[in-house]
Amino acid sequence: MNKIPYKFKKIIYRIDSFELIDLSQQLIMISMGSLTGHYVANELIVKGYELYYWESNGKAEVDFIIQKDINIVPIEVKTSTHTKSRSLDLYMKNYNPNYAIRISEKNFGFENNIKSVPLYAIFCI
Protein backbone atom coordinates (compact mmCIF):
# COMPACT_ATOMS: atom_id res chain seq x y z
CA MET A 1 0.00 0.00 0.00
CA ASN A 2 1.36 3.44 -0.91
CA LYS A 3 2.03 5.85 1.91
CA ILE A 4 1.87 9.63 1.71
CA PRO A 5 5.52 10.65 1.03
CA TYR A 6 7.36 13.00 3.35
CA LYS A 7 7.37 15.77 0.72
CA PHE A 8 3.73 16.53 1.54
CA LYS A 9 2.84 18.56 4.59
CA LYS A 10 0.12 17.30 6.89
CA ILE A 11 -2.71 19.69 7.62
CA ILE A 12 -3.17 19.65 11.36
CA TYR A 13 -5.32 22.75 11.60
CA ARG A 14 -5.64 25.05 8.68
CA ILE A 15 -7.34 28.40 8.80
CA ASP A 16 -7.01 31.08 6.21
CA SER A 17 -7.86 34.62 7.17
CA PHE A 18 -11.39 35.66 6.45
CA GLU A 19 -11.71 39.11 4.99
CA LEU A 20 -14.47 40.82 6.92
CA ILE A 21 -15.37 44.28 5.76
CA ASP A 22 -18.13 46.19 7.51
CA LEU A 23 -19.25 49.34 5.76
CA SER A 24 -21.66 50.99 8.20
CA GLN A 25 -23.18 47.57 8.89
CA GLN A 26 -24.55 47.46 5.34
CA LEU A 27 -22.09 45.14 3.63
CA ILE A 28 -20.08 42.26 5.00
CA MET A 29 -17.84 40.35 2.61
CA ILE A 30 -16.35 36.98 3.43
CA SER A 31 -13.58 35.37 1.43
CA MET A 32 -15.44 32.60 -0.38
CA GLY A 33 -12.17 30.79 -1.13
CA SER A 34 -11.42 30.34 2.56
CA LEU A 35 -14.98 29.40 3.41
CA THR A 36 -15.14 26.84 0.59
CA GLY A 37 -11.78 25.37 1.57
CA HIS A 38 -12.96 24.88 5.15
CA TYR A 39 -16.18 23.25 3.96
CA VAL A 40 -14.25 20.80 1.77
CA ALA A 41 -11.72 20.06 4.54
CA ASN A 42 -14.53 19.32 6.99
CA GLU A 43 -16.29 16.99 4.56
CA LEU A 44 -13.07 15.09 3.79
CA ILE A 45 -12.26 14.71 7.49
CA VAL A 46 -15.78 13.38 8.13
CA LYS A 47 -15.12 10.79 5.41
CA GLY A 48 -12.01 9.68 7.33
CA TYR A 49 -9.27 11.14 5.15
CA GLU A 50 -6.05 12.53 6.60
CA LEU A 51 -5.41 15.85 4.91
CA TYR A 52 -2.12 16.96 3.42
CA TYR A 53 -1.21 19.72 1.00
CA TRP A 54 1.61 20.34 -1.47
CA GLU A 55 3.53 23.47 -2.36
CA SER A 56 6.46 24.10 -4.67
CA ASN A 57 8.94 26.68 -3.40
CA GLY A 58 6.08 29.01 -2.53
CA LYS A 59 4.98 29.37 -6.15
CA ALA A 60 2.27 26.75 -6.45
CA GLU A 61 0.01 24.96 -3.98
CA VAL A 62 -2.47 22.10 -4.22
CA ASP A 63 -5.21 22.50 -1.62
CA PHE A 64 -5.42 18.90 -0.42
CA ILE A 65 -3.61 15.60 -0.92
CA ILE A 66 -5.39 12.45 0.24
CA GLN A 67 -4.77 8.74 0.00
CA LYS A 68 -7.70 6.92 -1.57
CA ASP A 69 -7.14 3.17 -1.65
CA ILE A 70 -3.63 2.84 -3.13
CA ASN A 71 -3.72 6.19 -4.95
CA ILE A 72 -2.31 9.49 -3.75
CA VAL A 73 -4.84 12.01 -5.03
CA PRO A 74 -4.39 15.78 -5.34
CA ILE A 75 -7.54 17.84 -4.80
CA GLU A 76 -7.96 21.40 -6.02
CA VAL A 77 -10.88 23.50 -4.78
CA LYS A 78 -12.36 26.31 -6.88
CA THR A 79 -15.20 28.61 -5.88
CA SER A 80 -16.61 29.16 -9.36
CA THR A 81 -16.93 27.55 -12.77
CA HIS A 82 -13.54 29.00 -13.78
CA THR A 83 -11.41 25.98 -12.95
CA LYS A 84 -8.06 26.52 -14.66
CA SER A 85 -5.30 25.79 -12.15
CA ARG A 86 -1.60 26.17 -12.90
CA SER A 87 -0.77 24.63 -9.52
CA LEU A 88 -2.66 21.41 -10.25
CA ASP A 89 -1.18 21.28 -13.75
CA LEU A 90 2.33 21.61 -12.30
CA TYR A 91 1.67 18.91 -9.70
CA MET A 92 0.33 16.52 -12.35
CA LYS A 93 3.30 17.17 -14.61
CA ASN A 94 5.83 16.61 -11.79
CA TYR A 95 4.25 13.59 -10.04
CA ASN A 96 2.00 11.99 -12.68
CA PRO A 97 -0.78 10.74 -10.36
CA ASN A 98 -3.35 8.29 -11.72
CA TYR A 99 -5.94 11.05 -11.45
CA ALA A 100 -6.73 14.29 -9.65
CA ILE A 101 -9.96 15.76 -8.33
CA ARG A 102 -11.20 19.29 -8.93
CA ILE A 103 -14.06 20.46 -6.73
CA SER A 104 -16.00 23.44 -8.08
CA GLU A 105 -19.41 24.67 -9.20
CA LYS A 106 -19.09 22.61 -12.39
CA ASN A 107 -20.98 19.36 -12.82
CA PHE A 108 -19.44 15.88 -12.77
CA GLY A 109 -16.93 15.16 -15.50
CA PHE A 110 -13.58 13.60 -16.35
CA GLU A 111 -11.03 15.24 -18.62
CA ASN A 112 -7.22 15.07 -18.79
CA ASN A 113 -7.14 12.68 -15.79
CA ILE A 114 -9.02 15.21 -13.65
CA LYS A 115 -12.33 14.19 -12.08
CA SER A 116 -14.68 17.14 -11.69
CA VAL A 117 -16.87 16.95 -8.60
CA PRO A 118 -19.47 19.63 -7.76
CA LEU A 119 -19.28 21.24 -4.32
CA TYR A 120 -22.59 19.68 -3.28
CA ALA A 121 -21.28 16.16 -3.99
CA ILE A 122 -18.09 15.94 -1.93
CA PHE A 123 -19.59 12.93 -0.19
CA CYS A 124 -18.96 11.02 -3.46
CA ILE A 125 -15.17 11.20 -3.02
C-alpha positions in Angstrom: 0.0 0.0 0.0 1.4 3.4 -0.9 2.0 5.9 1.9 1.9 9.6 1.7 5.5 10.6 1.0 7.4 13.0 3.4 7.4 15.8 0.7 3.7 16.5 1.5 2.8 18.6 4.6 0.1 17.3 6.9 -2.7 19.7 7.6 -3.2 19.7 11.4 -5.3 22.8 11.6 -5.6 25.1 8.7 -7.3 28.4 8.8 -7.0 31.1 6.2 -7.9 34.6 7.2 -11.4 35.7 6.4 -11.7 39.1 5.0 -14.5 40.8 6.9 -15.4 44.3 5.8 -18.1 46.2 7.5 -19.2 49.3 5.8 -21.7 51.0 8.2 -23.2 47.6 8.9 -24.6 47.5 5.3 -22.1 45.1 3.6 -20.1 42.3 5.0 -17.8 40.4 2.6 -16.4 37.0 3.4 -13.6 35.4 1.4 -15.4 32.6 -0.4 -12.2 30.8 -1.1 -11.4 30.3 2.6 -15.0 29.4 3.4 -15.1 26.8 0.6 -11.8 25.4 1.6 -13.0 24.9 5.2 -16.2 23.3 4.0 -14.3 20.8 1.8 -11.7 20.1 4.5 -14.5 19.3 7.0 -16.3 17.0 4.6 -13.1 15.1 3.8 -12.3 14.7 7.5 -15.8 13.4 8.1 -15.1 10.8 5.4 -12.0 9.7 7.3 -9.3 11.1 5.2 -6.1 12.5 6.6 -5.4 15.9 4.9 -2.1 17.0 3.4 -1.2 19.7 1.0 1.6 20.3 -1.5 3.5 23.5 -2.4 6.5 24.1 -4.7 8.9 26.7 -3.4 6.1 29.0 -2.5 5.0 29.4 -6.2 2.3 26.7 -6.4 0.0 25.0 -4.0 -2.5 22.1 -4.2 -5.2 22.5 -1.6 -5.4 18.9 -0.4 -3.6 15.6 -0.9 -5.4 12.5 0.2 -4.8 8.7 0.0 -7.7 6.9 -1.6 -7.1 3.2 -1.7 -3.6 2.8 -3.1 -3.7 6.2 -4.9 -2.3 9.5 -3.7 -4.8 12.0 -5.0 -4.4 15.8 -5.3 -7.5 17.8 -4.8 -8.0 21.4 -6.0 -10.9 23.5 -4.8 -12.4 26.3 -6.9 -15.2 28.6 -5.9 -16.6 29.2 -9.4 -16.9 27.5 -12.8 -13.5 29.0 -13.8 -11.4 26.0 -12.9 -8.1 26.5 -14.7 -5.3 25.8 -12.2 -1.6 26.2 -12.9 -0.8 24.6 -9.5 -2.7 21.4 -10.2 -1.2 21.3 -13.8 2.3 21.6 -12.3 1.7 18.9 -9.7 0.3 16.5 -12.3 3.3 17.2 -14.6 5.8 16.6 -11.8 4.2 13.6 -10.0 2.0 12.0 -12.7 -0.8 10.7 -10.4 -3.3 8.3 -11.7 -5.9 11.0 -11.4 -6.7 14.3 -9.7 -10.0 15.8 -8.3 -11.2 19.3 -8.9 -14.1 20.5 -6.7 -16.0 23.4 -8.1 -19.4 24.7 -9.2 -19.1 22.6 -12.4 -21.0 19.4 -12.8 -19.4 15.9 -12.8 -16.9 15.2 -15.5 -13.6 13.6 -16.4 -11.0 15.2 -18.6 -7.2 15.1 -18.8 -7.1 12.7 -15.8 -9.0 15.2 -13.6 -12.3 14.2 -12.1 -14.7 17.1 -11.7 -16.9 16.9 -8.6 -19.5 19.6 -7.8 -19.3 21.2 -4.3 -22.6 19.7 -3.3 -21.3 16.2 -4.0 -18.1 15.9 -1.9 -19.6 12.9 -0.2 -19.0 11.0 -3.5 -15.2 11.2 -3.0 
